[in-house]
Amino acid sequence: MRLWPLRKQTPSPKHEARLYLFMAPLYGGRASASALQLGARSFVEHYIAESEFEALFGGYMAHRIDGTHYIGVWSVRMASRMRRIMRERGAIFTVIREPMPGFAVDA
């Protein structure tokens, strides 16, 4: 199991080095809005392997928009923890505090 890279990774100049933090309803709109934080899976998994999400955050949310896979967490506390862990492991990113372009809750 890979816990983190042994050398610092250089983020891609594309949109990968962005984490989106925004409020969105879960469960197809049947639940109240919750804070979501999502980043491109190819970027996030350089620093936090999918297998670590359950132990670190109690689970994860995965989403696909226009063929790009995203992974992240819900709740302000878990989002903050995810950013802290990624920074400790050498990640450099920008937090965009608005909904992701193309994000929609599945009904």
N, CA, C and O atoms as a printed pandas DataFrame, in Angstrom:
     atom_number atom_name residue_name chain_id  residue_number  x_coord  y_coord  z_coord
0              1         N          MET        A               1    0.845   -1.183    0.000
1              2        CA          MET        A               1    0.000    0.000    0.000
2              3         C          MET        A               1    0.888    1.243    0.000
3              4         O          MET        A               1    1.818    1.356    0.799
4              5         N          ARG        A               2    0.595    2.158   -0.891
5              6        CA          ARG        A               2    1.347    3.407   -0.991
6              7         C          ARG        A               2    0.718    4.435   -0.060
7              8         O          ARG        A               2   -0.468    4.741   -0.181
8              9         N          LEU        A               3    1.501    4.966    0.861
9             10        CA          LEU        A               3    0.966    5.961    1.784
10            11         C          LEU        A               3    1.147    7.367    1.250
11            12         O          LEU        A               3    0.234    8.185    1.368
12            13         N          TRP        A               4    2.283    7.672    0.672
13            14        CA          TRP        A               4    2.509    8.972    0.041
14            15         C          TRP        A               4    3.780    8.879   -0.779
15            16         O          TRP        A               4    4.588    7.975   -0.569
16            17         N          PRO        A               5    3.967    9.800   -1.708
17            18        CA          PRO        A               5    5.168    9.722   -2.543
18            19         C          PRO        A               5    6.422   10.020   -1.729
19            20         O          PRO        A               5    6.394   10.808   -0.784
20            21         N          LEU        A               6    7.508    9.383   -2.109
21            22        CA          LEU        A               6    8.767    9.611   -1.414
22            23         C          LEU        A               6    9.409   10.924   -1.844
23            24         O          LEU        A               6   10.230   11.481   -1.116
24            25         N          ARG        A               7    9.042   11.421   -3.017
25            26        CA          ARG        A               7    9.547   12.713   -3.450
26            27         C          ARG        A               7    8.355   13.615   -3.728
27            28         O          ARG        A               7    7.251   13.142   -4.000
28            29         N          LYS        A               8    8.587   14.889   -3.657
29            30        CA          LYS        A               8    7.521   15.856   -3.882
30            31         C          LYS        A               8    7.069   15.792   -5.337
31            32         O          LYS        A               8    7.890   15.814   -6.253
32            33         N          GLN        A               9    5.770   15.714   -5.537
33            34        CA          GLN        A               9    5.215   15.679   -6.875
34            35         C          GLN        A               9    4.963   17.101   -7.361
35            36         O          GLN        A               9    4.539   17.955   -6.582
36            37         N          THR        A              10    5.213   17.358   -8.616
37            38        CA          THR        A              10    4.910   18.655   -9.199
38            39         C          THR        A              10    3.531   18.566   -9.829
39            40         O          THR        A              10    3.323   17.762  -10.737
40            41         N          PRO        A              11    2.570   19.386   -9.362
41            42        CA          PRO        A              11    1.236   19.301   -9.931
42            43         C          PRO        A              11    1.223   19.736  -11.393
43            44         O          PRO        A              11    2.033   20.557  -11.824
44            45         N          SER        A              12    0.301   19.176  -12.129
45            46        CA          SER        A              12    0.138   19.543  -13.526
46            47         C          SER        A              12   -0.328   20.984  -13.627
47            48         O          SER        A              12   -1.084   21.444  -12.771
48            49         N          PRO        A              13    0.105   21.708  -14.653
49            50        CA          PRO        A              13   -0.351   23.085  -14.814
50            51         C          PRO        A              13   -1.820   23.165  -15.214
51            52         O          PRO        A              13   -2.395   24.253  -15.241
52            53         N          LYS        A              14   -2.436   22.017  -15.528
53            54        CA          LYS        A              14   -3.844   22.018  -15.884
54            55         C          LYS        A              14   -4.683   22.221  -14.621
55            56         O          LYS        A              14   -4.176   22.694  -13.604
56            57         N          HIS        A              15   -5.945   21.866  -14.690
57            58        CA          HIS        A              15   -6.880   22.090  -13.591
58            59         C          HIS        A              15   -6.729   21.077  -12.455
59            60         O          HIS        A              15   -7.491   21.116  -11.490
60            61         N          GLU        A              16   -5.770   20.187  -12.558
61            62        CA          GLU        A              16   -5.647   19.125  -11.577
62            63         C          GLU        A              16   -5.295   19.627  -10.181
63            64         O          GLU        A              16   -5.709   19.020   -9.193
64            65         N          ALA        A              17   -4.549   20.707  -10.075
65            66        CA          ALA        A              17   -4.088   21.180   -8.770
66            67         C          ALA        A              17   -5.129   22.078   -8.105
67            68         O          ALA        A              17   -4.787   23.036   -7.411
68            69         N          ARG        A              18   -6.380   21.762   -8.323
69            70        CA          ARG        A              18   -7.480   22.520   -7.712
70            71         C          ARG        A              18   -8.345   21.596   -6.883
71            72         O          ARG        A              18   -8.644   20.472   -7.285
72            73         N          LEU        A              19   -8.743   22.084   -5.724
73            74        CA          LEU        A              19   -9.743   21.410   -4.915
74            75         C          LEU        A              19  -10.949   22.331   -4.875
75            76         O          LEU        A              19  -10.822   23.515   -4.566
76            77         N          TYR        A              20  -12.110   21.793   -5.186
77            78        CA          TYR        A              20  -13.347   22.572   -5.156
78            79         C          TYR        A              20  -14.053   22.309   -3.832
79            80         O          TYR        A              20  -14.279   21.159   -3.457
80            81         N          LEU        A              21  -14.398   23.376   -3.131
81            82        CA          LEU        A              21  -15.102   23.293   -1.849
82            83         C          LEU        A              21  -16.394   24.074   -1.995
83            84         O          LEU        A              21  -16.370   25.283   -2.227
84            85         N          PHE        A              22  -17.527   23.385   -1.860
85            86        CA          PHE        A              22  -18.825   24.028   -2.080
86            87         C          PHE        A              22  -19.932   23.254   -1.366
87            88         O          PHE        A              22  -19.735   22.119   -0.934
88            89         N          MET        A              23  -21.086   23.885   -1.253
89            90        CA          MET        A              23  -22.251   23.254   -0.631
90            91         C          MET        A              23  -23.098   22.606   -1.723
91            92         O          MET        A              23  -23.332   23.206   -2.772
92            93         N          ALA        A              24  -23.557   21.378   -1.473
93            94        CA          ALA        A              24  -24.401   20.675   -2.435
94            95         C          ALA        A              24  -25.292   19.691   -1.688
95            96         O          ALA        A              24  -24.872   19.114   -0.684
96            97         N          PRO        A              25  -26.509   19.496   -2.165
97            98        CA          PRO        A              25  -27.392   18.493   -1.549
98            99         C          PRO        A              25  -26.895   17.087   -1.890
99           100         O          PRO        A              25  -26.392   16.847   -2.988
100          101         N          LEU        A              26  -27.038   16.184   -0.962
101          102        CA          LEU        A              26  -26.641   14.795   -1.183
102          103         C          LEU        A              26  -27.880   13.927   -1.364
103          104         O          LEU        A              26  -29.003   14.393   -1.171
104          105         N          TYR        A              27  -27.679   12.688   -1.728
105          106        CA          TYR        A              27  -28.757   11.715   -1.900
106          107         C          TYR        A              27  -29.821   12.209   -2.869
107          108         O          TYR        A              27  -31.016   12.120   -2.587
108          109         N          GLY        A              28  -29.383   12.728   -4.009
109          110        CA          GLY        A              28  -30.311   13.152   -5.039
110          111         C          GLY        A              28  -31.186   14.315   -4.620
111          112         O          GLY        A              28  -32.298   14.469   -5.125
112          113         N          GLY        A              29  -30.704   15.126   -3.713
113          114        CA          GLY        A              29  -31.472   16.286   -3.264
114          115         C          GLY        A              29  -32.429   15.972   -2.134
115          116         O          GLY        A              29  -33.165   16.854   -1.692
116          117         N          ARG        A              30  -32.440   14.730   -1.652
117          118        CA          ARG        A              30  -33.357   14.344   -0.577
118          119         C          ARG        A              30  -32.804   14.679    0.805
119          120         O          ARG        A              30  -33.506   14.521    1.804
120          121         N          ALA        A              31  -31.570   15.135    0.874
121          122        CA          ALA        A              31  -30.961   15.506    2.160
122          123         C          ALA        A              31  -30.547   16.972    2.100
123          124         O          ALA        A              31  -30.422   17.549    1.020
124          125         N          SER        A              32  -30.336   17.562    3.263
125          126        CA          SER        A              32  -29.911   18.960    3.291
126          127         C          SER        A              32  -28.514   19.105    2.694
127          128         O          SER        A              32  -27.761   18.135    2.601
128          129         N          ALA        A              33  -28.185   20.308    2.299
129          130        CA          ALA        A              33  -26.897   20.568    1.667
130          131         C          ALA        A              33  -25.748   20.312    2.646
131          132         O          ALA        A              33  -25.857   20.579    3.843
132          133         N          SER        A              34  -24.666   19.797    2.113
133          134        CA          SER        A              34  -23.467   19.517    2.897
134          135         C          SER        A              34  -22.274   20.077    2.145
135          136         O          SER        A              34  -22.304   20.207    0.922
136          137         N          ALA        A              35  -21.230   20.405    2.881
137          138        CA          ALA        A              35  -20.000   20.860    2.240
138          139         C          ALA        A              35  -19.346   19.678    1.539
139          140         O          ALA        A              35  -19.212   18.603    2.123
140          141         N          LEU        A              36  -18.943   19.872    0.297
141          142        CA          LEU        A              36  -18.230   18.861   -0.466
142          143         C          LEU        A              36  -16.899   19.440   -0.908
143          144         O          LEU        A              36  -16.803   20.620   -1.247
144          145         N          GLN        A              37  -15.892   18.615   -0.901
145          146        CA          GLN        A              37  -14.596   19.008   -1.441
146          147         C          GLN        A              37  -14.152   17.919   -2.395
147          148         O          GLN        A              37  -14.019   16.759   -2.004
148          149         N          LEU        A              38  -13.923   18.289   -3.647
149          150        CA          LEU        A              38  -13.535   17.335   -4.671
150          151         C          LEU        A              38  -12.317   17.844   -5.424
151          152         O          LEU        A              38  -12.154   19.047   -5.632
152          153         N          GLY        A              39  -11.470   16.917   -5.827
153          154        CA          GLY        A              39  -10.316   17.235   -6.655
154          155         C          GLY        A              39  -10.150   16.141   -7.690
155          156         O          GLY        A              39  -10.680   15.042   -7.524
156          157         N          ALA        A              40   -9.425   16.428   -8.751
157          158        CA          ALA        A              40   -9.182   15.419   -9.781
158          159         C          ALA        A              40   -8.522   14.201   -9.138
159          160         O          ALA        A              40   -7.525   14.320   -8.426
160          161         N          ARG        A              41   -9.088   13.048   -9.401
161          162        CA          ARG        A              41   -8.587   11.811   -8.794
162          163         C          ARG        A              41   -7.105   11.616   -9.112
163          164         O          ARG        A              41   -6.346   11.172   -8.250
164          165         N          SER        A              42   -6.683   11.939  -10.334
165          166        CA          SER        A              42   -5.280   11.756  -10.723
166          167         C          SER        A              42   -4.342   12.625   -9.892
167          168         O          SER        A              42   -3.181   12.263   -9.702
168          169         N          PHE        A              43   -4.817   13.755   -9.396
169          170        CA          PHE        A              43   -4.018   14.626   -8.538
170          171         C          PHE        A              43   -4.090   14.165   -7.077
171          172         O          PHE        A              43   -3.059   13.980   -6.431
172          173         N          VAL        A              44   -5.293   13.984   -6.569
173          174        CA          VAL        A              44   -5.487   13.654   -5.149
174          175         C          VAL        A              44   -4.786   12.354   -4.783
175          176         O          VAL        A              44   -4.173   12.264   -3.720
176          177         N          GLU        A              45   -4.866   11.339   -5.651
177          178        CA          GLU        A              45   -4.293   10.039   -5.309
178          179         C          GLU        A              45   -2.758   10.008   -5.354
179          180         O          GLU        A              45   -2.159    8.995   -4.991
180          181         N          HIS        A              46   -2.118   11.086   -5.788
181          182        CA          HIS        A              46   -0.663   11.187   -5.624
182          183         C          HIS        A              46   -0.323   11.335   -4.145
183          184         O          HIS        A              46    0.780   10.988   -3.722
184          185         N          TYR        A              47   -1.255   11.843   -3.367
185          186        CA          TYR        A              47   -1.002   12.181   -1.958
186          187         C          TYR        A              47   -1.827   11.357   -0.977
187          188         O          TYR        A              47   -1.370   11.083    0.133
188          189         N          ILE        A              48   -3.031   10.961   -1.369
189          190        CA          ILE        A              48   -3.869   10.124   -0.513
190          191         C          ILE        A              48   -4.435    9.012   -1.390
191          192         O          ILE        A              48   -5.235    9.264   -2.291
192          193         N          ALA        A              49   -4.014    7.788   -1.117
193          194        CA          ALA        A              49   -4.508    6.641   -1.887
194          195         C          ALA        A              49   -5.974    6.391   -1.552
195          196         O          ALA        A              49   -6.421    6.645   -0.434
196          197         N          GLU        A              50   -6.711    5.891   -2.534
197          198        CA          GLU        A              50   -8.127    5.595   -2.315
198          199         C          GLU        A              50   -8.315    4.679   -1.105
199          200         O          GLU        A              50   -9.281    4.828   -0.356
200          201         N          SER        A              51   -7.410    3.747   -0.917
201          202        CA          SER        A              51   -7.522    2.799    0.202
202          203         C          SER        A              51   -7.395    3.478    1.566
203          204         O          SER        A              51   -7.790    2.894    2.574
204          205         N          GLU        A              52   -6.856    4.690    1.621
205          206        CA          GLU        A              52   -6.712    5.409    2.891
206          207         C          GLU        A              52   -7.953    6.208    3.279
207          208         O          GLU        A              52   -8.111    6.558    4.448
208          209         N          PHE        A              53   -8.830    6.502    2.332
209          210        CA          PHE        A              53   -9.970    7.376    2.598
210          211         C          PHE        A              53  -10.881    6.848    3.703
211          212         O          PHE        A              53  -11.366    7.628    4.523
212          213         N          GLU        A              54  -11.117    5.558    3.738
213          214        CA          GLU        A              54  -12.006    4.994    4.765
214          215         C          GLU        A              54  -11.441    5.236    6.165
215          216         O          GLU        A              54  -12.165    5.673    7.060
216          217         N          ALA        A              55  -10.166    4.957    6.355
217          218        CA          ALA        A              55   -9.555    5.124    7.678
218          219         C          ALA        A              55   -9.408    6.595    8.070
219          220         O          ALA        A              55   -9.612    6.955    9.229
220          221         N          LEU        A              56   -9.055    7.442    7.102
221          222        CA          LEU        A              56   -8.811    8.851    7.409
222          223         C          LEU        A              56  -10.087    9.685    7.522
223          224         O          LEU        A              56  -10.174   10.588    8.354
224          225         N          PHE        A              57  -11.085    9.373    6.671
225          226        CA          PHE        A              57  -12.263   10.233    6.586
226          227         C          PHE        A              57  -13.592    9.513    6.766
227          228         O          PHE        A              57  -14.638   10.161    6.783
228          229         N          GLY        A              58  -13.578    8.209    6.899
229          230        CA          GLY        A              58  -14.828    7.467    7.044
230          231         C          GLY        A              58  -15.513    7.201    5.714
231          232         O          GLY        A              58  -16.682    6.815    5.688
232          233         N          GLY        A              59  -14.805    7.400    4.614
233          234        CA          GLY        A              59  -15.365    7.166    3.288
234          235         C          GLY        A              59  -14.951    8.269    2.338
235          236         O          GLY        A              59  -14.124    9.119    2.666
236          237         N          TYR        A              60  -15.541    8.241    1.153
237          238        CA          TYR        A              60  -15.231    9.268    0.166
238          239         C          TYR        A              60  -16.373    9.381   -0.831
239          240         O          TYR        A              60  -17.261    8.529   -0.880
240          241         N          MET        A              61  -16.336   10.437   -1.619
241          242        CA          MET        A              61  -17.302   10.640   -2.684
242          243         C          MET        A              61  -16.529   10.640   -4.001
243          244         O          MET        A              61  -15.478   11.271   -4.110
244          245         N          ALA        A              62  -17.045    9.941   -4.983
245          246        CA          ALA        A              62  -16.434    9.929   -6.314
246          247         C          ALA        A              62  -17.451   10.481   -7.305
247          248         O          ALA        A              62  -18.649   10.229   -7.183
248          249         N          HIS        A              63  -16.970   11.223   -8.271
249          250        CA          HIS        A              63  -17.852   11.841   -9.259
250          251         C          HIS        A              63  -17.096   11.914  -10.578
251          252         O          HIS        A              63  -15.869   12.015  -10.591
252          253         N          ARG        A              64  -17.830   11.862  -11.692
253          254        CA          ARG        A              64  -17.204   11.988  -13.001
254          255         C          ARG        A              64  -17.909   13.093  -13.777
255          256         O          ARG        A              64  -19.135   13.113  -13.877
256          257         N          ILE        A              65  -17.117   14.009  -14.322
257          258        CA          ILE        A              65  -17.643   15.103  -15.137
258          259         C          ILE        A              65  -16.841   15.129  -16.429
259          260         O          ILE        A              65  -15.617   15.262  -16.408
260          261         N          ASP        A              66  -17.527   15.004  -17.537
261          262        CA          ASP        A              66  -16.887   15.052  -18.859
262          263         C          ASP        A              66  -15.673   14.138  -18.958
263          264         O          ASP        A              66  -14.643   14.530  -19.507
264          265         N          GLY        A              67  -15.783   12.936  -18.435
265          266        CA          GLY        A              67  -14.711   11.963  -18.534
266          267         C          GLY        A              67  -13.600   12.096  -17.504
267          268         O          GLY        A              67  -12.723   11.234  -17.433
268          269         N          THR        A              68  -13.617   13.167  -16.699
269          270        CA          THR        A              68  -12.613   13.344  -15.649
270          271         C          THR        A              68  -13.171   12.812  -14.339
271          272         O          THR        A              68  -14.293   13.144  -13.957
272          273         N          HIS        A              69  -12.398   11.996  -13.659
273          274        CA          HIS        A              69  -12.818   11.422  -12.380
274          275         C          HIS        A              69  -12.358   12.318  -11.236
275          276         O          HIS        A              69  -11.224   12.798  -11.224
276          277         N          TYR        A              70  -13.254   12.536  -10.273
277          278        CA          TYR        A              70  -12.972   13.347   -9.095
278          279         C          TYR        A              70  -13.205   12.513   -7.858
279          280         O          TYR        A              70  -14.049   11.617   -7.850
280          281         N          ILE        A              71  -12.452   12.810   -6.808
281          282        CA          ILE        A              71  -12.611   12.124   -5.533
282          283         C          ILE        A              71  -12.495   13.164   -4.422
283          284         O          ILE        A              71  -11.753   14.138   -4.549
284          285         N          GLY        A              72  -13.228   12.954   -3.343
285          286        CA          GLY        A              72  -13.174   13.904   -2.248
286          287         C          GLY        A              72  -13.999   13.457   -1.057
287          288         O          GLY        A              72  -14.361   12.288   -0.923
288          289         N          VAL        A              73  -14.282   14.413   -0.206
289          290        CA          VAL        A              73  -14.971   14.139    1.055
290          291         C          VAL        A              73  -16.099   15.145    1.264
291          292         O          VAL        A              73  -16.196   16.152    0.564
292          293         N          TRP        A              74  -16.938   14.847    2.238
293          294        CA          TRP        A              74  -18.005   15.757    2.615
294          295         C          TRP        A              74  -17.780   16.222    4.039
295          296         O          TRP        A              74  -17.122   15.530    4.815
296          297         N          SER        A              75  -18.298   17.347    4.389
297          298        CA          SER        A              75  -18.240   18.047    5.677
298          299         C          SER        A              75  -17.013   18.957    5.740
299          300         O          SER        A              75  -15.943   18.637    5.223
300          301         N          VAL        A              76  -17.207   20.074    6.377
301          302        CA          VAL        A              76  -16.141   21.071    6.502
302          303         C          VAL        A              76  -14.949   20.488    7.248
303          304         O          VAL        A              76  -13.802   20.738    6.876
304          305         N          ARG        A              77  -15.206   19.722    8.287
305          306        CA          ARG        A              77  -14.118   19.146    9.085
306          307         C          ARG        A              77  -13.274   18.168    8.268
307          308         O          ARG        A              77  -12.044   18.217    8.309
308          309         N          MET        A              78  -13.938   17.280    7.529
309          310        CA          MET        A              78  -13.187   16.311    6.719
310          311         C          MET        A              78  -12.449   17.005    5.575
311          312         O          MET        A              78  -11.347   16.591    5.215
312          313         N          ALA        A              79  -13.039   18.053    5.000
313          314        CA          ALA        A              79  -12.376   18.805    3.935
314          315         C          ALA        A              79  -11.094   19.447    4.462
315          316         O          ALA        A              79  -10.056   19.412    3.801
316          317         N          SER        A              80  -11.175   20.026    5.646
317          318        CA          SER        A              80  -10.010   20.643    6.263
318          319         C          SER        A              80   -8.926   19.599    6.535
319          320         O          SER        A              80   -7.745   19.847    6.293
320          321         N          ARG        A              81   -9.330   18.440    7.035
321          322        CA          ARG        A              81   -8.383   17.353    7.313
322          323         C          ARG        A              81   -7.712   16.874    6.023
323          324         O          ARG        A              81   -6.506   16.629    5.998
324          325         N          MET        A              82   -8.498   16.745    4.960
325          326        CA          MET        A              82   -7.953   16.303    3.687
326          327         C          MET        A              82   -6.899   17.286    3.169
327          328         O          MET        A              82   -5.835   16.868    2.712
328          329         N          ARG        A              83   -7.188   18.580    3.238
329          330        CA          ARG        A              83   -6.219   19.588    2.795
330          331         C          ARG        A              83   -4.948   19.543    3.639
331          332         O          ARG        A              83   -3.842   19.634    3.107
332          333         N          ARG        A              84   -5.109   19.402    4.962
333          334        CA          ARG        A              84   -3.938   19.351    5.848
334          335         C          ARG        A              84   -3.049   18.155    5.516
335          336         O          ARG        A              84   -1.830   18.295    5.417
336          337         N          ILE        A              85   -3.654   16.984    5.344
337          338        CA          ILE        A              85   -2.885   15.777    5.044
338          339         C          ILE        A              85   -2.172   15.923    3.707
339          340         O          ILE        A              85   -1.005   15.553    3.575
340          341         N          MET        A              86   -2.874   16.464    2.718
341          342        CA          MET        A              86   -2.247   16.642    1.411
342          343         C          MET        A              86   -1.071   17.610    1.485
343          344         O          MET        A              86   -0.031   17.372    0.871
344          345         N          ARG        A              87   -1.229   18.702    2.235
345          346        CA          ARG        A              87   -0.114   19.656    2.376
346          347         C          ARG        A              87    1.063   19.015    3.094
347          348         O          ARG        A              87    2.213   19.221    2.705
348          349         N          GLU        A              88    0.785   18.232    4.150
349          350        CA          GLU        A              88    1.852   17.555    4.883
350          351         C          GLU        A              88    2.624   16.591    3.983
351          352         O          GLU        A              88    3.806   16.336    4.214
352          353         N          ARG        A              89    1.968   16.066    2.975
353          354        CA          ARG        A              89    2.592   15.115    2.062
354          355         C          ARG        A              89    3.166   15.791    0.814
355          356         O          ARG        A              89    3.594   15.116   -0.122
356          357         N          GLY        A              90    3.173   17.118    0.808
357          358        CA          GLY        A              90    3.843   17.854   -0.253
358          359         C          GLY        A              90    2.970   18.409   -1.357
359          360         O          GLY        A              90    3.503   18.939   -2.332
360          361         N          ALA        A              91    1.662   18.316   -1.253
361          362        CA          ALA        A              91    0.779   18.815   -2.315
362          363         C          ALA        A              91    0.747   20.334   -2.340
363          364         O          ALA        A              91    0.805   20.994   -1.303
364          365         N          ILE        A              92    0.654   20.865   -3.537
365          366        CA          ILE        A              92    0.459   22.294   -3.749
366          367         C          ILE        A              92   -0.814   22.422   -4.573
367          368         O          ILE        A              92   -0.911   21.857   -5.662
368          369         N          PHE        A              93   -1.785   23.162   -4.059
369          370        CA          PHE        A              93   -3.071   23.262   -4.742
370          371         C          PHE        A              93   -3.750   24.579   -4.408
371          372         O          PHE        A              93   -3.337   25.298   -3.498
372          373         N          THR        A              94   -4.786   24.878   -5.155
373          374        CA          THR        A              94   -5.620   26.047   -4.938
374          375         C          THR        A              94   -7.008   25.563   -4.549
375          376         O          THR        A              94   -7.532   24.630   -5.158
376          377         N          VAL        A              95   -7.605   26.183   -3.545
377          378        CA          VAL        A              95   -8.974   25.849   -3.148
378          379         C          VAL        A              95   -9.913   26.828   -3.833
379          380         O          VAL        A              95   -9.813   28.040   -3.642
380          381         N          ILE        A              96  -10.816   26.294   -4.625
381          382        CA          ILE        A              96  -11.831   27.088   -5.324
382          383         C          ILE        A              96  -13.114   26.954   -4.514
383          384         O          ILE        A              96  -13.676   25.863   -4.419
384          385         N          ARG        A              97  -13.575   28.039   -3.940
385          386        CA          ARG        A              97  -14.761   27.999   -3.073
386          387         C          ARG        A              97  -16.027   28.346   -3.849
387          388         O          ARG        A              97  -16.720   29.318   -3.550
388          389         N          GLU        A              98  -16.301   27.528   -4.844
389          390        CA          GLU        A              98  -17.519   27.654   -5.631
390          391         C          GLU        A              98  -17.794   26.299   -6.270
391          392         O          GLU        A              98  -16.886   25.476   -6.386
392          393         N          PRO        A              99  -19.034   26.057   -6.685
393          394        CA          PRO        A              99  -19.364   24.744   -7.268
394          395         C          PRO        A              99  -18.502   24.441   -8.494
395          396         O          PRO        A              99  -18.127   25.336   -9.252
396          397         N          MET        A             100  -18.205   23.174   -8.662
397          398        CA          MET        A             100  -17.435   22.722   -9.816
398          399         C          MET        A             100  -18.246   22.949  -11.071
399          400         O          MET        A             100  -19.455   22.715  -11.073
400          401         N          PRO        A             101  -17.619   23.395  -12.130
401          402        CA          PRO        A             101  -18.334   23.490  -13.413
402          403         C          PRO        A             101  -18.825   22.105  -13.834
403          404         O          PRO        A             101  -18.045   21.154  -13.852
404          405         N          GLY        A             102  -20.082   21.986  -14.164
405          406        CA          GLY        A             102  -20.651   20.729  -14.606
406          407         C          GLY        A             102  -21.109   19.795  -13.514
407          408         O          GLY        A             102  -21.607   18.710  -13.814
408          409         N          PHE        A             103  -20.958   20.179  -12.230
409          410        CA          PHE        A             103  -21.356   19.305  -11.134
410          411         C          PHE        A             103  -22.882   19.270  -11.023
411          412         O          PHE        A             103  -23.533   20.314  -11.011
412          413         N          ALA        A             104  -23.437   18.081  -10.944
413          414        CA          ALA        A             104  -24.879   17.916  -10.746
414          415         C          ALA        A             104  -25.085   16.714   -9.851
415          416         O          ALA        A             104  -24.375   15.716   -9.969
416          417         N          VAL        A             105  -26.054   16.805   -8.957
417          418        CA          VAL        A             105  -26.390   15.696   -8.070
418          419         C          VAL        A             105  -27.285   14.753   -8.844
419          420         O          VAL        A             105  -28.291   15.176   -9.412
420          421         N          ASP        A             106  -26.926   13.469   -8.873
421          422        CA          ASP        A             106  -27.756   12.479   -9.562
422          423         C          ASP        A             106  -29.038   12.250   -8.793
423          424         O          ASP        A             106  -29.026   12.164   -7.565
424          425         N          ALA        A             107  -30.122   12.152   -9.493
425          426        CA          ALA        A             107  -31.428   11.933   -8.849
426          427         C          ALA        A             107  -31.610   10.489   -8.497
427          428         O          ALA        A             107  -32.646   10.113   -7.949
